[in-house]
Amino acid sequence: MDVHAALADASTVPYWLDTDERPTPLPPLETDIEADLLVVGGGFTGLWTALQAKERDPGRHVVLVEANSVGWAASGRNGGFCAASLTHGYDNGASHLPKENDQLARLGRENLDAIEAAVAKYRMDCEFERTGELDVATEDYQVPALRDAHDPENGFIFYDRDELAEIVRSPTYKAALWDSREVAMVHPAKLCWELLRVIRELGVEVYEGTKVTDVSDQRFTVRVRTERATITANRVALATNVFPSLLKRVSLHTVPVYDYALMTEPLSEDQLAAIGWEGRQGIGDCANRFHYYRLSADNRILFGGWDAVYHYGRQVSWKYDQREETFETLAEHFQQTFPQLADVRFTHKWGGAIDTCSRFFAFFTTAYGRKVAMAAGFTGLGVGASRFAGTVMLDLLSGEETELTRLEMVRKLPLPFPPEPVAWLGITMTTKALIRADENEGRRGPLLRVLDAVGMGFDS
């Protein structure tokens, strides 16, 4: 594969958003209004919050505002892996919340089932496929852990090299574990747009192009200022994720990192036959610097991951959405993974910011006497967990104690990141340490062991 030629004509618009099916933008809020519930943010978390709010109380006046357009950011340009895990993997949950990890695993499965049920109930056209995911070993040292996780009764099935070659053919594969029940594939932008359709049909007022600039307590209500108007709300759910927090107390609890992906042209029948993949599972490899990839409904391959880039000062800017060195690296890795597809070209290349926190899965907080709730920190696994976050925020705003509000996950904040320049230095050093661990058969060096000890380690 000539990498430069394969990338030469690729659009810089995320594939999922590059379609005439994208809804016509809705007008911004121009006049002052009141609401029972205001949802700030038109990504998955905000959309699911609004939907569940109307399901709980159809008469509730719910308003959703979005600074740009619904689904334009991380929710509309991700890989479309909709996972049951709420903790970015069972092992990561065990590291951070060992006492309730099994409970969170159960809640995650129930949440994924609820997503599937909502897709069916509201007839959402979003290419939802409950295919599961293959975790593939590309190094020999990764195989034993996958073999040890073999548990067919719970849907985890181990394949050795020869068995895996009958499912997906790549010379880089040593073995795999198929999580057959807990991951679905979805067209992420279509899911956003279908959620938008549904909430509007249920009576939610939606305003795009409406950026919130301030949130303040008014004793019995909350005042939310936008660039053109003011909203007085009884309750507010903040779902802005990677963007600067509207609650200063958690402004250091997330940092933006940039993730990148490629999309191929549609594969021919012969090309598909060359790689197999008839089960259409999502695939991710086992390294710290990992790849994730999947088939789209029209049989393109999305191939992403590897680099996660942090820019000094917690910068979120469109200028970082394109990174040619990462695109070239991904194209080279794609060719190594599937040399049978050496002539395939890429039609799209894109990137963007995702929010991460020090425990690598969502956290929650409230303000102003629990009139405001916030969720953030999904770290790239928010497609499924976003609905759960909406459920949690509504429980918090209700003022009632529930199974979810009692969770340590909900009550305990992760450790904040330090201010600059310490944040940049620490993230840079950690990235290098993770790379060294990959090069040393997964063995974690001194820095990673220290991070594990203080509760900032990651093990997915």
C-alpha positions as CSV (number, residue, x, y, z in Angstrom):
1,M,0.0,0.0,0.0
2,D,1.2,3.5,-0.9
3,V,0.0,5.3,2.2
4,H,0.1,8.7,0.7
5,A,-1.9,7.6,-2.4
6,A,-4.4,5.7,-0.2
7,L,-5.0,8.9,1.9
8,A,-4.8,11.4,-1.0
9,D,-8.5,12.0,-1.6
10,A,-9.8,11.4,1.9
11,S,-12.4,13.9,3.2
12,T,-11.6,15.5,6.5
13,V,-15.3,15.4,7.5
14,P,-16.1,12.5,9.9
15,Y,-17.6,9.8,7.8
16,W,-20.7,9.5,10.0
17,L,-21.5,13.2,9.6
18,D,-20.7,13.4,5.9
19,T,-24.3,12.7,4.6
20,D,-27.3,14.4,3.3
21,E,-29.3,12.7,6.1
22,R,-27.9,15.2,8.5
23,P,-30.9,17.2,9.9
24,T,-31.5,20.8,9.1
25,P,-30.1,23.0,11.9
26,L,-32.6,24.2,14.5
27,P,-32.8,27.9,15.3
28,P,-31.1,29.3,18.4
29,L,-32.8,30.5,21.5
30,E,-33.5,34.2,21.1
31,T,-35.9,35.0,24.1
32,D,-35.9,34.4,27.8
33,I,-37.8,31.2,28.8
34,E,-38.5,29.0,31.8
35,A,-38.2,25.2,32.1
36,D,-38.8,22.4,34.5
37,L,-35.6,20.8,33.3
38,L,-32.8,22.3,31.2
39,V,-30.3,19.9,29.5
40,V,-27.1,21.6,28.4
41,G,-25.4,19.6,25.6
42,G,-26.7,17.9,22.5
43,G,-24.5,14.8,22.5
44,F,-25.5,11.3,23.7
45,T,-25.6,12.2,27.4
46,G,-27.8,15.2,27.0
47,L,-30.1,13.4,24.5
48,W,-30.6,10.3,26.7
49,T,-31.2,12.6,29.7
50,A,-33.9,14.5,27.9
51,L,-35.5,11.2,26.6
52,Q,-35.6,9.6,30.0
53,A,-36.9,12.8,31.6
54,K,-40.0,12.8,29.3
55,E,-40.5,9.0,29.8
56,R,-40.5,9.6,33.6
57,D,-42.9,12.6,33.4
58,P,-44.4,13.3,30.0
59,G,-45.8,16.6,31.4
60,R,-42.4,17.9,32.4
61,H,-41.3,21.0,30.4
62,V,-37.9,19.9,29.1
63,V,-35.5,22.2,27.1
64,L,-32.2,21.1,25.5
65,V,-29.7,23.6,24.3
66,E,-26.6,22.8,22.2
67,A,-23.8,25.3,21.4
68,N,-23.3,23.9,17.9
69,S,-25.5,21.2,16.4
70,V,-26.8,18.0,17.9
71,G,-24.2,15.2,17.6
72,W,-21.5,17.3,15.9
73,A,-18.7,16.5,18.4
74,A,-17.5,13.3,20.0
75,S,-21.0,11.7,20.0
76,G,-21.2,12.0,16.2
77,R,-17.7,11.0,15.2
78,N,-16.7,8.1,17.4
79,G,-16.2,4.5,16.4
80,G,-19.8,3.5,17.2
81,F,-18.8,0.8,19.8
82,C,-21.8,0.7,22.2
83,A,-20.5,-1.3,25.2
84,A,-22.2,-2.4,28.4
85,S,-19.1,-1.5,30.5
86,L,-19.6,1.6,32.7
87,T,-16.0,1.4,34.0
88,H,-13.9,1.2,30.7
89,G,-13.5,-2.5,31.2
90,Y,-14.1,-4.9,34.1
91,D,-10.4,-4.8,35.2
92,N,-10.4,-1.0,35.4
93,G,-13.5,-1.1,37.5
94,A,-12.0,-3.6,39.8
95,S,-8.9,-1.4,40.2
96,H,-11.0,1.7,41.2
97,L,-14.2,0.4,42.7
98,P,-13.6,-3.2,43.7
99,K,-16.5,-3.4,46.2
100,E,-19.2,-2.5,43.6
101,N,-17.6,-3.6,40.4
102,D,-19.9,-6.6,40.0
103,Q,-22.9,-4.4,40.6
104,L,-21.7,-1.9,38.0
105,A,-21.2,-4.7,35.5
106,R,-24.8,-5.8,36.1
107,L,-26.1,-2.2,35.8
108,G,-24.1,-1.9,32.6
109,R,-25.7,-4.9,31.0
110,E,-29.1,-3.7,32.0
111,N,-28.3,-0.3,30.5
112,L,-27.2,-1.8,27.2
113,D,-30.4,-3.9,27.1
114,A,-32.4,-0.6,27.7
115,I,-30.6,1.0,24.8
116,E,-31.5,-1.9,22.5
117,A,-35.1,-1.7,23.8
118,A,-35.3,2.0,23.1
119,V,-34.0,1.6,19.6
120,A,-36.7,-0.9,18.9
121,K,-39.5,1.0,20.8
122,Y,-38.9,4.2,18.9
123,R,-37.9,2.5,15.7
124,M,-34.6,4.3,15.5
125,D,-32.8,3.9,12.2
126,C,-29.3,3.8,13.5
127,E,-27.7,0.5,12.3
128,F,-27.7,-1.1,15.7
129,E,-26.1,-4.5,15.6
130,R,-25.4,-6.6,18.8
131,T,-22.4,-8.3,17.4
132,G,-20.1,-8.3,20.4
133,E,-16.4,-7.5,20.3
134,L,-13.2,-9.5,19.7
135,D,-10.3,-8.5,21.9
136,V,-7.3,-9.7,19.8
137,A,-3.8,-10.5,21.0
138,T,-1.1,-9.3,18.6
139,E,1.8,-10.4,20.9
140,D,2.4,-13.8,22.5
141,Y,2.5,-12.4,26.0
142,Q,-1.1,-11.2,25.6
143,V,-2.6,-14.6,24.9
144,P,-2.6,-16.2,28.5
145,A,-4.9,-13.4,29.9
146,L,-7.4,-13.9,27.1
147,R,-7.3,-17.7,27.6
148,D,-7.9,-17.3,31.3
149,A,-11.0,-15.1,30.7
150,H,-12.7,-17.9,28.7
151,D,-16.2,-18.2,30.2
152,P,-18.8,-19.4,27.7
153,E,-21.6,-19.4,30.2
154,N,-21.2,-15.6,30.6
155,G,-20.6,-15.0,26.9
156,F,-16.8,-14.8,26.8
157,I,-15.3,-17.2,24.3
158,F,-11.6,-17.8,23.7
159,Y,-10.2,-18.5,20.2
160,D,-6.6,-19.7,19.5
161,R,-4.8,-18.6,16.4
162,D,-6.2,-21.3,14.2
163,E,-9.8,-20.9,15.4
164,L,-9.6,-17.2,15.0
165,A,-8.3,-17.5,11.4
166,E,-11.7,-19.1,10.6
167,I,-13.5,-16.0,11.9
168,V,-11.2,-13.0,10.8
169,R,-8.0,-13.5,8.9
170,S,-5.0,-11.4,9.8
171,P,-1.4,-12.4,10.0
172,T,-1.0,-10.2,13.1
173,Y,-3.5,-12.2,15.3
174,K,-2.3,-14.6,17.9
175,A,-5.6,-15.3,19.7
176,A,-8.8,-13.5,20.7
177,L,-11.5,-13.4,23.3
178,W,-15.0,-12.8,22.0
179,D,-17.2,-10.8,24.3
180,S,-20.4,-12.0,22.6
181,R,-23.1,-10.2,24.6
182,E,-21.9,-6.9,25.9
183,V,-21.0,-4.8,22.9
184,A,-23.1,-3.5,20.0
185,M,-22.2,-1.6,16.9
186,V,-24.1,1.5,15.9
187,H,-24.0,4.5,13.5
188,P,-23.3,7.1,16.1
189,A,-24.5,10.2,14.3
190,K,-27.7,8.5,13.2
191,L,-28.3,7.5,16.8
192,C,-27.9,11.2,17.8
193,W,-30.3,12.3,15.1
194,E,-32.8,9.6,15.9
195,L,-32.7,10.6,19.6
196,L,-33.3,14.2,18.5
197,R,-36.3,13.1,16.5
198,V,-37.7,11.1,19.4
199,I,-37.3,13.8,22.1
200,R,-38.9,16.4,19.8
201,E,-41.8,14.1,19.2
202,L,-42.1,13.7,23.0
203,G,-42.3,17.5,23.4
204,V,-38.7,18.5,24.3
205,E,-37.8,22.0,23.0
206,V,-34.4,21.9,21.3
207,Y,-32.3,25.0,20.5
208,E,-29.1,24.6,18.5
209,G,-26.5,27.3,18.1
210,T,-27.1,28.3,21.8
211,K,-24.0,28.4,23.9
212,V,-24.4,28.6,27.7
213,T,-22.0,31.1,29.3
214,D,-23.0,31.0,32.9
215,V,-24.9,29.0,35.5
216,S,-25.9,30.6,38.8
217,D,-28.1,29.8,41.8
218,Q,-31.3,31.8,42.3
219,R,-32.3,30.1,45.6
220,F,-35.4,28.2,44.3
221,T,-34.3,28.0,40.6
222,V,-31.2,28.1,38.5
223,R,-30.4,31.0,36.1
224,V,-28.6,29.9,32.9
225,R,-27.3,32.6,30.6
226,T,-26.7,32.0,26.9
227,E,-25.3,34.5,24.4
228,R,-28.7,35.8,23.5
229,A,-31.2,34.8,26.3
230,T,-31.6,33.6,29.8
231,I,-33.3,30.4,30.9
232,T,-34.8,30.0,34.4
233,A,-34.9,26.3,35.3
234,N,-36.0,24.3,38.3
235,R,-33.4,21.7,37.5
236,V,-30.3,21.6,35.2
237,A,-28.4,18.7,33.8
238,L,-24.9,19.5,32.4
239,A,-23.7,17.3,29.6
240,T,-20.9,19.2,28.1
241,N,-18.2,16.6,28.6
242,V,-14.9,17.6,26.9
243,F,-15.7,21.3,26.8
244,P,-14.7,23.6,29.8
245,S,-16.8,22.8,32.8
246,L,-19.6,25.2,33.8
247,L,-18.9,24.2,37.4
248,K,-15.5,25.6,38.4
249,R,-15.0,23.0,41.2
250,V,-14.5,20.2,38.7
251,S,-12.6,22.2,36.1
252,L,-9.4,20.2,36.7
253,H,-11.1,16.8,36.7
254,T,-11.0,16.3,33.0
255,V,-8.5,16.8,30.2
256,P,-9.1,16.7,26.4
257,V,-7.2,14.2,24.4
258,Y,-7.3,13.8,20.6
259,D,-8.3,10.5,19.0
260,Y,-8.1,9.8,15.2
261,A,-9.7,7.4,12.7
262,L,-9.8,6.4,9.1
263,M,-12.6,5.0,7.0
264,T,-12.1,2.9,3.9
265,E,-14.1,2.8,0.7
266,P,-16.7,0.0,0.6
267,L,-15.2,-3.4,0.3
268,S,-16.1,-5.6,-2.6
269,E,-17.4,-9.2,-2.1
270,D,-14.0,-10.6,-3.0
271,Q,-12.2,-8.3,-0.5
272,L,-14.7,-9.3,2.2
273,A,-14.1,-12.9,1.4
274,A,-10.4,-12.4,1.8
275,I,-10.7,-11.4,5.4
276,G,-13.8,-13.3,6.6
277,W,-15.4,-11.3,9.4
278,E,-18.9,-12.6,8.7
279,G,-19.9,-12.1,12.3
280,R,-19.2,-8.3,11.9
281,Q,-17.8,-8.1,15.5
282,G,-16.1,-5.0,16.6
283,I,-12.4,-5.6,17.1
284,G,-9.8,-4.0,19.5
285,D,-6.3,-5.1,20.2
286,C,-4.8,-5.6,23.7
287,A,-2.0,-3.1,23.9
288,N,-1.9,0.1,25.9
289,R,-1.7,1.9,22.5
290,F,-4.5,0.0,20.9
291,H,-6.5,0.0,17.7
292,Y,-10.2,-0.3,17.4
293,Y,-12.0,-1.2,14.1
294,R,-15.3,-2.4,12.8
295,L,-17.4,-2.8,9.7
296,S,-20.0,-0.2,8.7
297,A,-23.4,-1.1,7.3
298,D,-22.1,-0.6,3.8
299,N,-19.0,-2.7,4.5
300,R,-16.4,-0.1,5.0
301,I,-13.8,-0.6,7.7
302,L,-13.3,2.1,10.3
303,F,-9.8,1.9,11.7
304,G,-8.9,4.1,14.6
305,G,-6.9,4.6,17.8
306,W,-3.2,4.3,18.5
307,D,-2.4,7.9,19.3
308,A,-4.1,9.8,22.1
309,V,-2.7,13.4,21.9
310,Y,-2.9,16.0,24.7
311,H,-2.1,19.6,23.9
312,Y,-0.6,21.9,26.5
313,G,-3.2,24.0,28.4
314,R,-6.1,21.7,28.0
315,Q,-6.7,23.1,24.5
316,V,-9.8,22.1,22.5
317,S,-9.5,23.5,19.0
318,W,-10.6,22.4,15.5
319,K,-6.9,22.9,14.4
320,Y,-6.0,19.6,16.1
321,D,-8.7,17.6,14.3
322,Q,-6.3,16.7,11.5
323,R,-2.9,15.0,12.3
324,E,-1.2,13.6,9.2
325,E,1.5,11.7,11.0
326,T,-1.2,9.7,12.9
327,F,-3.3,9.1,9.7
328,E,-0.2,7.7,8.0
329,T,0.6,5.5,11.0
330,L,-2.9,4.2,11.1
331,A,-2.8,3.5,7.3
332,E,0.4,1.6,7.7
333,H,-1.0,-0.4,10.6
334,F,-4.1,-1.2,8.6
335,Q,-2.0,-2.6,5.8
336,Q,-0.1,-4.8,8.3
337,T,-3.4,-6.0,9.8
338,F,-5.0,-6.8,6.5
339,P,-2.4,-7.1,3.7
340,Q,-5.1,-8.7,1.6
341,L,-6.6,-5.2,1.3
342,A,-3.4,-3.5,0.0
343,D,-5.3,-1.7,-2.8
344,V,-8.0,-0.2,-0.6
345,R,-8.2,3.5,-0.4
346,F,-9.5,5.7,2.5
347,T,-12.4,8.0,1.9
348,H,-12.4,9.8,5.2
349,K,-9.8,10.8,7.9
350,W,-10.8,12.7,11.0
351,G,-10.1,13.3,14.7
352,G,-11.3,15.2,17.6
353,A,-11.2,15.7,21.3
354,I,-12.6,13.3,23.9
355,D,-12.7,13.9,27.7
356,T,-10.8,11.8,30.1
357,C,-10.5,11.7,33.8
358,S,-8.0,10.1,36.1
359,R,-10.1,6.9,36.7
360,F,-11.1,6.7,33.0
361,F,-14.8,6.4,33.4
362,A,-17.6,8.8,34.1
363,F,-17.9,10.8,37.3
364,F,-20.8,12.9,38.7
365,T,-21.3,15.9,40.8
366,T,-24.1,18.3,41.9
367,A,-24.4,21.9,42.8
368,Y,-26.8,24.5,44.3
369,G,-28.6,22.1,46.6
370,R,-28.8,19.3,43.9
371,K,-30.7,21.6,41.5
372,V,-27.8,21.1,39.1
373,A,-26.2,17.7,38.1
374,M,-23.2,17.1,35.9
375,A,-21.6,14.0,34.2
376,A,-18.3,13.9,32.4
377,G,-15.0,11.9,32.0
378,F,-16.2,9.0,29.8
379,T,-12.7,8.5,28.2
380,G,-13.9,7.2,24.9
381,L,-16.4,4.6,26.1
382,G,-19.4,6.8,26.4
383,V,-21.7,5.6,23.6
384,G,-23.4,3.2,26.0
385,A,-22.5,4.7,29.3
386,S,-24.0,8.1,28.3
387,R,-27.5,6.7,28.8
388,F,-26.6,5.5,32.3
389,A,-25.2,8.9,33.0
390,G,-28.5,10.5,32.1
391,T,-30.3,8.1,34.5
392,V,-27.9,9.0,37.3
393,M,-28.3,12.7,36.7
394,L,-32.1,12.5,36.8
395,D,-31.9,10.4,40.0
396,L,-29.6,13.0,41.6
397,L,-31.9,15.9,40.5
398,S,-35.0,14.1,41.9
399,G,-33.6,14.5,45.4
400,E,-34.5,10.9,46.2
401,E,-32.0,8.2,47.3
402,T,-31.8,5.4,44.7
403,E,-29.6,2.5,44.0
404,L,-27.6,4.7,41.6
405,T,-27.2,7.7,43.9
406,R,-25.8,5.4,46.6
407,L,-23.1,4.1,44.3
408,E,-19.5,5.0,45.2
409,M,-19.0,5.6,41.5
410,V,-21.6,8.4,41.8
411,R,-20.6,9.8,45.2
412,K,-16.8,9.7,44.8
413,L,-14.9,12.1,42.4
414,P,-11.7,10.9,40.7
415,L,-8.5,12.7,41.6
416,P,-8.1,16.0,39.6
417,F,-5.4,16.6,37.2
418,P,-2.8,19.1,38.3
419,P,-2.6,22.6,36.7
420,E,-0.1,23.3,33.9
421,P,2.8,22.8,33.4
422,V,2.5,19.8,35.7
423,A,-0.4,18.3,33.8
424,W,1.4,18.4,30.4
425,L,4.6,16.9,31.9
426,G,2.7,14.2,33.8
427,I,0.6,13.1,30.8
428,T,3.7,13.1,28.5
429,M,5.6,11.0,30.9
430,T,2.7,8.6,31.4
431,T,2.2,8.2,27.7
432,K,5.9,7.3,27.3
433,A,5.6,4.8,30.2
434,L,2.7,3.1,28.6
435,I,4.6,2.8,25.3
436,R,7.6,1.3,27.2
437,A,5.2,-1.2,28.9
438,D,4.0,-2.3,25.5
439,E,7.6,-2.8,24.4
440,N,8.3,-4.8,27.6
441,E,5.6,-7.5,27.3
442,G,3.1,-5.4,29.3
443,R,5.3,-5.0,32.4
444,R,4.5,-1.8,34.1
445,G,7.4,0.4,35.1
446,P,7.9,2.5,38.2
447,L,5.7,5.5,37.1
448,L,2.8,3.3,36.2
449,R,3.0,1.4,39.4
450,V,2.9,4.6,41.4
451,L,-0.1,5.8,39.4
452,D,-1.8,2.4,40.1
453,A,-1.1,2.9,43.8
454,V,-2.6,6.4,44.0
455,G,-5.7,5.6,42.0
456,M,-4.8,7.0,38.6
457,G,-3.8,3.8,36.9
458,F,-5.6,2.3,33.9
459,D,-6.2,-1.3,33.2
460,S,-9.0,-2.0,30.7
